Amino acid sequence: MAAATACVALAGPIAAAQASDATIRGTINSTVPKIVKSQAKVLDGLATYDKTRSAKTLITAIKTQNGVLKALKGKLSRESASSANGAKGKADIVNGLGLIVRSNTALAKHLQSGKPLSHAEANTAITQDKKGNDDLNAGGKLLRV
């Protein structure tokens, strides 16, 4: 009887750690289709902007994507990880989402001003997005998403 109690006591924290990390993974996985859809709209907006120099579609797509990313960031911020990898992975993902949202916001603001986007400004936005994506990928690996 004591051995059975010890096994249950040992399995409890492990199961809880897996459950918390699993909740984070579930939150991310449930949002992926929305991110893919919003990213496709951003790419379409970029193509339209490249052809017509009309920023309206791109600005709308960026704002939509920012809404999806901010919602995910908010949900993840309220969830707690129980493993060290889960905590680091969640922190990386939240940081990456923040970098992408800030980059998107700066880009949309610039486009709304009516000024054409220079190569330097585009490269700055791309660099920040890449840093954000690197954090997302690092966090995803730690969480095994």
Contact map, one row per residue, 1 for C-alpha under 8 A:
1111100000000000000000000000000000000000000000000000000000000000000000000000000000000000000000000000000000000000000000000000000000000000000000000
1111110000000000000000000000000000000000000000000000000000000000000000000000000000000000000000000000000000000000000000000000000000000000000000000
1111111000000000000000000000000000000000000000000000000000000000000000000000000000000000000000000000000000000000000000000000000000000000000000000
1111111100000000000000000000000000000000000000000000000000000000000000000000000000000000000000000000000000000000000000000000000000000000000000000
1111111110000000000000000000000000000000000000000000000000000000000000000000000000000000000000000000000000000000000000000000000000000000000000000
0111111111000000000000000000000000000000000000000000000000000000000000000000000000000000000000000000000000000000000000000000000000000000000000000
0011111111100000000000000000000000000000000000000000000000000000000000000000000000000000000000000000000000000000000000000000000000000000000000000
0001111111110000000000000000000000000000000000000000000000000000000000000000000000000000000000000000000000000000000000000000000000000000000000000
0000111111111000000000000000000000000000000000000000000000000000000000000000000000000000000000000000000000000000000000000000000000000000000000000
0000011111111100000000000000000000000000000000000000000000000000000000000000000000000000000000000000000000000000000000000000000000000000000000000
0000001111111110000000000000000000000000000000000000000000000000000000000000000000000000000000000000000000000000000000000000000000000000000000000
0000000111111111000000000000000000000000000000000000000000000000000000000000000000000000000000000000000000000000000000000000000000000000000000000
0000000011111111100000000000000000000000000000000000000000000000000000000000000000000000000000000000000000000000000000000000000000000000000000000
0000000001111111110000000000000000000000000000000000000000000000000000000000000000000000000000000000000000000000000000000000000000000000000000000
0000000000111111111000000000000000000000000000000000000000000000000000000000000000000000000000000000000000000000000000000000000000000000000000000
0000000000011111111100000000000000000000000000000000000000000000000000000000000001000000000000000000000000000000000000000000000000000000000000000
0000000000001111111110000000000000000000000000000000000000000000000000000000000011100000000000000000000000000000000000000000000000000000000000000
0000000000000111111111000000000000000000000000000000000000000000000000000000000001100000000000000000000000000000000000000000000000000000000000000
0000000000000011111111100000000000000000000000000000000000000000000000000000000000000000000000000000000000000000000000000000000000000000000000000
0000000000000001111111110000000000000000000000000000000000000000000000000000001111000000000000000000000000000000000000000000000000000000000000000
0000000000000000111111111000000000000000000000000000000000000000000000000000000111100100000000000000000000000000000000000000000000000000000000100
0000000000000000011111111100000000000000000000000000000000000000000000000000000000000000000000000000000000000000000000000000000000000000000000000
0000000000000000001111111110000000000000000000000000000000000000000000000000001000000000000000000000000000000000000000000000000000000000000000000
0000000000000000000111111111000000000000000000000000000000000000000000000001001110000000010000000000000000000000000000000000000000000000000000000
0000000000000000000011111111100000000000000000000000000000000000000000000000000000000000000000000000000000000000000000000000000000000000000000111
0000000000000000000001111111110000000000000000000000000000000000000000000000000000000000000000000000000000000000000000000000000000000000000000000
0000000000000000000000111111111000000000000000000000000000000000000000010011000000000000000000000000000000000000000000000000000000000000000000000
0000000000000000000000011111111100000000000000000000000000000000000000010000000000000000000000000000000000000000000000000000000000000000000000001
0000000000000000000000001111111110000000000000000000000000000000000000000000000000000000000000000000000000000000000000000000000000000000000000001
0000000000000000000000000111111110000000000000000000000000000000000000000000000000000000000000000000000000000000000000000000000000000000000000000
0000000000000000000000000011111111100000000000000000000000000000000100010000000000000000000000000000000000000000000000000000000000000000000000000
0000000000000000000000000001111111110000000000000000000000000000000000000000000000000000000000000000000000000000000000000000000000000000000000000
0000000000000000000000000000111111111000000000000000000000000000000000000000000000000000000000000000000000000000000000000000000000000000000000000
0000000000000000000000000000001111111100000000000000000000000000000100000000000000000000000000000000000000000000000000000000000000000000000000000
0000000000000000000000000000001111111110000000000000000000000000100110000000000000000000000000000000000000000000000000000000000000000000000000000
0000000000000000000000000000000111111111000000000000000000000000000000000000000000000000000000000000000000000000000000000000000000000000000000000
0000000000000000000000000000000011111111100000000000000000000000000000000000000000000000000000000000000000000000000000000000000000000000000000000
0000000000000000000000000000000001111111110000000000000000001001100100000000000000000000000000000000000000000000000000000000000000000000000000000
0000000000000000000000000000000000111111111000000000000000000000100000000000000000000000000000000000000000000000000000000000000000000000000000000
0000000000000000000000000000000000011111111100000000000000000000000000000000000000000000000000000000000000000000000000000000000000000000000000000
0000000000000000000000000000000000001111111110000000000001001000000000000000000000000000000000000000000000000000000000000000000000000000000000000
0000000000000000000000000000000000000111111111000000000001001100100000000000000000000000000000000000000000000000000000000000000000000000000000000
0000000000000000000000000000000000000011111111100000000000000000000000000000000000000000000000000000000000000000000000000000000000000000000000000
0000000000000000000000000000000000000001111111110000000001000000000000000000000000000000000000000000000000000000000000000000000000000000000000000
0000000000000000000000000000000000000000111111111000001011101000000000000000000000000000000000000000000000000000000000000000000000000000000000000
0000000000000000000000000000000000000000011111111100000001000000000000000000000000000000000000000000000000000000000000000000000000000000000000000
0000000000000000000000000000000000000000001111111110000000000000000000000000000000000000000000000000000000000000000000000000000000000000000000000
0000000000000000000000000000000000000000000111111111111011000000000000000000000000000000000000000000000000000000000000000000000000000000000000000
0000000000000000000000000000000000000000000011111111111011000000000000000000000000000000000000000000000000000000000000000000000000000000000000000
0000000000000000000000000000000000000000000001111111100000000000000000000000000000000000000000000000000000000000000000000000000000000000000000000
0000000000000000000000000000000000000000000000111111100000000000000000000000000000000000000000000000000000000000000000000000000000000000000000000
0000000000000000000000000000000000000000000000011111110000000000000000000000000000000000000000000000000000000000000000000000000000000000000000000
0000000000000000000000000000000000000000000000011111111000000000000000000000000000000000000000000000000000000000000100000000000000000000000000000
0000000000000000000000000000000000000000000000011001111110000000000000000000000000000000000000000000000000000000000000000000000000000000000000000
0000000000000000000000000000000000000000000010011000111111100000000000000000000000000000000000000000000000000011000000000000000000000000000000000
0000000000000000000000000000000000000000000000000000011111110000000000000000000000000000000000000000000000000000000000000000000000000000000000000
0000000000000000000000000000000000000000000010011000011111111000000000000000000000000000000000000000000000000000000000000000000000000000000000000
0000000000000000000000000000000000000000110111011000001111111100000000000000000000000000000000000000000000010000000000000000000000000000000000000
0000000000000000000000000000000000000000000010000000001111111110000000000000000000000000000000000000000000010011000000000000000000000000000000000
0000000000000000000000000000000000000000000000000000000111111111000000000000000000000000000000000000000000000000000000000000000000000000000000000
0000000000000000000000000000000000000100110010000000000011111111100000000000000000000000000000000000000000000000000000000000000000000000000000000
0000000000000000000000000000000000000000010000000000000001111111110000000000000000000000000000000000000110010000000000000000000000000000000000000
0000000000000000000000000000000000000000000000000000000000111111111000000000000000000000000000000000000110010000000000000000000000000000000000000
0000000000000000000000000000000000000100000000000000000000011111111100000000000000000000000000000000000000000000000000000000000000000000000000000
0000000000000000000000000000000000100110010000000000000000001111111110000000000000000000000000000000000000000000000000000000000000000000000000000
0000000000000000000000000000000000000000000000000000000000000111111111000000000000000000000000000000100110000000000000000000000000000000000000000
0000000000000000000000000000000000000000000000000000000000000011111111100000000000000000000000000000000000000000000000000000000000000000000000000
0000000000000000000000000000001001100100000000000000000000000001111111110000000000000000000000000000000000000000000000000000000000000000000000000
0000000000000000000000000000000000100000000000000000000000000000111111111000000000000000000000001000100000000000000000000000000000000000000000000
0000000000000000000000000000000000000000000000000000000000000000011111111100000000000000000000001100100000000000000000000000000000000000000000000
0000000000000000000000000000000000000000000000000000000000000000001111111110000000000000000000000000000000000000000000000000000000000000000000000
0000000000000000000000000011001000000000000000000000000000000000000111111111000000000000000000000000000000000000000000000000000000000000000000000
0000000000000000000000000000000000000000000000000000000000000000000011111111100000000000000001001100000000000000000000000000000000000000000000000
0000000000000000000000000000000000000000000000000000000000000000000001111111110000000000000000000000000000000000000000000000000000000000000000000
0000000000000000000000000010000000000000000000000000000000000000000000111111111000000000000000000000000000000000000000000000000000000000000000000
0000000000000000000000010010000000000000000000000000000000000000000000011111111100000000010001000000000000000000000000000000000000000000000000000
0000000000000000000000000000000000000000000000000000000000000000000000001111111100000000000001000000000000000000000000000000000000000000000000000
0000000000000000000000000000000000000000000000000000000000000000000000000111111100000000000000000000000000000000000000000000000000000000000000000
0000000000000000000100110000000000000000000000000000000000000000000000000011111110000000000000000000000000000000000000000000000000000000000000000
0000000000000000000110010000000000000000000000000000000000000000000000000001111111000010000000000000000000000000000000000000000000000000000000000
0000000000000000100110010000000000000000000000000000000000000000000000000000001111110110010000000000000000000000000000000000000000000000000000000
0000000000000001110110000000000000000000000000000000000000000000000000000000000111110110000000000000000000000000000000000000000000000000000000000
0000000000000000110010000000000000000000000000000000000000000000000000000000000011111110000000000000000000000000000000000000000000000000000000000
0000000000000000000000000000000000000000000000000000000000000000000000000000000011111111000000000000000000000000000000000000000000000000000000000
0000000000000000000000000000000000000000000000000000000000000000000000000000000000111111100000000000000000000000000000000000000000000000000001100
0000000000000000000010000000000000000000000000000000000000000000000000000000000011111111110000000000000000000000000000000000000000000000000001100
0000000000000000000000000000000000000000000000000000000000000000000000000000000111111111111000000000000000000000000000000000000000000000000000000
0000000000000000000000000000000000000000000000000000000000000000000000000000000000011111111100000000000000000000000000000000000000000000001001000
0000000000000000000000000000000000000000000000000000000000000000000000000000000000001111111110000000000000000000000000000000000000000000011111100
0000000000000000000000010000000000000000000000000000000000000000000000000001000010000111111111000000000000000000000000000000000000000000001000100
0000000000000000000000000000000000000000000000000000000000000000000000000000000000000011111111100000000000000000000000000000000000000000001000000
0000000000000000000000000000000000000000000000000000000000000000000000000000000000000001111111110000000000000000000000000000000000000011011000000
0000000000000000000000000000000000000000000000000000000000000000000000000000000000000000111111111000000000000000000000000000000000000011111100000
0000000000000000000000000000000000000000000000000000000000000000000000001001100000000000011111111100000000000000000000000000000000000001000000000
0000000000000000000000000000000000000000000000000000000000000000000000000000000000000000001111111110000000000000000000000000000000010010000000000
0000000000000000000000000000000000000000000000000000000000000000000000000000000000000000000111111111000000000000000000000000000000111111000000000
0000000000000000000000000000000000000000000000000000000000000000000011001000000000000000000011111111100000000000000000000000000000010001000000000
0000000000000000000000000000000000000000000000000000000000000000000001001000000000000000000001111111110000000000000000000000000000010000000000000
0000000000000000000000000000000000000000000000000000000000000000000000000000000000000000000000111111111000000000000000000000000110110000000000000
0000000000000000000000000000000000000000000000000000000000000000000000000000000000000000000000011111111100000000000000000000000110011000000000000
0000000000000000000000000000000000000000000000000000000000000000010011000000000000000000000000001111111110000000000000000000000000000000000000000
0000000000000000000000000000000000000000000000000000000000000000000000000000000000000000000000000111111111000000000000000000000000000000000000000
0000000000000000000000000000000000000000000000000000000000000000000000000000000000000000000000000011111111100000000000000000100110000000000000000
0000000000000000000000000000000000000000000000000000000000000110010000000000000000000000000000000001111111110000000000000000100000000000000000000
0000000000000000000000000000000000000000000000000000000000000110010000000000000000000000000000000000111111111000000000000000000000000000000000000
0000000000000000000000000000000000000000000000000000000000000000000000000000000000000000000000000000011111111100000000000000100000000000000000000
0000000000000000000000000000000000000000000000000000000000000000000000000000000000000000000000000000001111111110000000000000100000000000000000000
0000000000000000000000000000000000000000000000000000000001100110000000000000000000000000000000000000000111111111000000000000000000000000000000000
0000000000000000000000000000000000000000000000000000000000000000000000000000000000000000000000000000000011111111100000000000000000000000000000000
0000000000000000000000000000000000000000000000000000000000000000000000000000000000000000000000000000000001111111111010000000000000000000000000000
0000000000000000000000000000000000000000000000000000001000100000000000000000000000000000000000000000000000111111111110000000000000000000000000000
0000000000000000000000000000000000000000000000000000001000100000000000000000000000000000000000000000000000011111111000000000000000000000000000000
0000000000000000000000000000000000000000000000000000000000000000000000000000000000000000000000000000000000001111111000000000000000000000000000000
0000000000000000000000000000000000000000000000000000000000000000000000000000000000000000000000000000000000000111111100000000000000000000000000000
0000000000000000000000000000000000000000000000000000000000000000000000000000000000000000000000000000000000000111111110000000000000000000000000000
0000000000000000000000000000000000000000000000000000100000000000000000000000000000000000000000000000000000000010011111000000000000000000000000000
0000000000000000000000000000000000000000000000000000000000000000000000000000000000000000000000000000000000000110001111101100000000000000000000000
0000000000000000000000000000000000000000000000000000000000000000000000000000000000000000000000000000000000000000000111111100000000000000000000000
0000000000000000000000000000000000000000000000000000000000000000000000000000000000000000000000000000000000000000000011111110000000000000000000000
0000000000000000000000000000000000000000000000000000000000000000000000000000000000000000000000000000000000000000000001111111000000000000000000000
0000000000000000000000000000000000000000000000000000000000000000000000000000000000000000000000000000000000000000000011111111100000000000000000000
0000000000000000000000000000000000000000000000000000000000000000000000000000000000000000000000000000000000000000000011111111110000000000000000000
0000000000000000000000000000000000000000000000000000000000000000000000000000000000000000000000000000000000000000000000111111111000000000000000000
0000000000000000000000000000000000000000000000000000000000000000000000000000000000000000000000000000000000000000000000011111111100000000000000000
0000000000000000000000000000000000000000000000000000000000000000000000000000000000000000000000000000001101100000000000001111111110000000000000000
0000000000000000000000000000000000000000000000000000000000000000000000000000000000000000000000000000000000000000000000000111111111000000000000000
0000000000000000000000000000000000000000000000000000000000000000000000000000000000000000000000000000000000000000000000000011111111100000000000000
0000000000000000000000000000000000000000000000000000000000000000000000000000000000000000000000000011001000000000000000000001111111110000000000000
0000000000000000000000000000000000000000000000000000000000000000000000000000000000000000000000000011001000000000000000000000111111111000000000000
0000000000000000000000000000000000000000000000000000000000000000000000000000000000000000000000000000000000000000000000000000011111111100000000000
0000000000000000000000000000000000000000000000000000000000000000000000000000000000000000000000010010000000000000000000000000001111111110000000000
0000000000000000000000000000000000000000000000000000000000000000000000000000000000000000000000111111000000000000000000000000000111111111000000000
0000000000000000000000000000000000000000000000000000000000000000000000000000000000000000000000010001000000000000000000000000000011111111100000000
0000000000000000000000000000000000000000000000000000000000000000000000000000000000000000000000010000000000000000000000000000000001111111110000000
0000000000000000000000000000000000000000000000000000000000000000000000000000000000000000000110110000000000000000000000000000000000111111111000000
0000000000000000000000000000000000000000000000000000000000000000000000000000000000000000000111011000000000000000000000000000000000011111111100000
0000000000000000000000000000000000000000000000000000000000000000000000000000000000000000000010000000000000000000000000000000000000001111111110000
0000000000000000000000000000000000000000000000000000000000000000000000000000000000000000100110000000000000000000000000000000000000000111111111000
0000000000000000000000000000000000000000000000000000000000000000000000000000000000000001111110000000000000000000000000000000000000000011111111100
0000000000000000000000000000000000000000000000000000000000000000000000000000000000000000100010000000000000000000000000000000000000000001111111111
0000000000000000000000000000000000000000000000000000000000000000000000000000000000000000100000000000000000000000000000000000000000000000111111111
0000000000000000000000000000000000000000000000000000000000000000000000000000000000001101100000000000000000000000000000000000000000000000011111111
0000000000000000000010001000000000000000000000000000000000000000000000000000000000001100110000000000000000000000000000000000000000000000001111111
0000000000000000000000001000000000000000000000000000000000000000000000000000000000000000000000000000000000000000000000000000000000000000000111111
0000000000000000000000001001100000000000000000000000000000000000000000000000000000000000000000000000000000000000000000000000000000000000000111111
